[in-house]
């Protein structure tokens, strides 16, 4: 029997309070992915534009940005575009691997904490090591399904291309229909991606908690959604509302609001939501709910 949403939230919150160390996978992931991006992409940019550090004082002032400076930077950038593209690709791959490892570790910690009442870093390392590849491919499958939504942008693009080729001096009136078509497509694409995020909210928990492969996890997660649509949607909505509320509230704090939002998201919101989803998933798949910690 599925545990009631109120119970999932309350008992999940109690589990989080007793296991604040569940934030560590998210902290490690944020630090390592940021470091990788800064080192690789920043290093590639410095290789392309060695004089960039000495130019920063000029770039920080509007009057210092001259056409000659922009032209020089653009030429240097273009000459080393291959290095920068390679750095971006390598960074993306490493970031996905790092994120998959710590996400699998976080779900594993949430599972153990929900079952036993306590967890530690050994659970993160165990689940991260065993399940990060399967989790990575499951996320890639869902990501590819989400990318199908790009087709909704095609009508607006096809509408605009002939105008760009035939009109020598574009006017707002000429491009208004194309812009409207593109914006409608963008709205539909956004709705599509939201729907996909709800339909496939559970696969990563199937992969880690039930120790499944990528394809098996995606299938089981989707089938569980089909059998529990309302419950999945309500928990997804709760997580969304909490994220938006915290963002809006902290947005009113000048200067440090954005940094506080990132910190609270990593340390509090993400671990708590992972525990909720893990407990909810386990209540769907565990015959006896008393196997979950009180």
Buried (B, 14 or more C-beta within 10 A) or exposed (E): EEBEBEBBBEBBEBBBEBBEBBBBBBBBBBEBBEEBBEEBBEEBBEEBBEEBEEBEEEEEEEEEBEEEEEEBBEEBBEEBEEBBEEBBEBBEEBBBBBBBBBBBBBBBBBBBBBBEBBBEEEBBBBBBEBBBBBBBBBBEBBEEBBEEBEEBBEBBEEBBEEBEEEEEEEEEEEBEEBEEBBEBBBEBBEEBBBEBEBBBBBBBBBBBBBEBBBBBBBBBBBEBBEEBEEBBBBBBEBBBEBBEEBBEEBEEEEEEBEEBBEBBBBBBBBBBBBBBBBBBBBBBEBEEEEEBBE
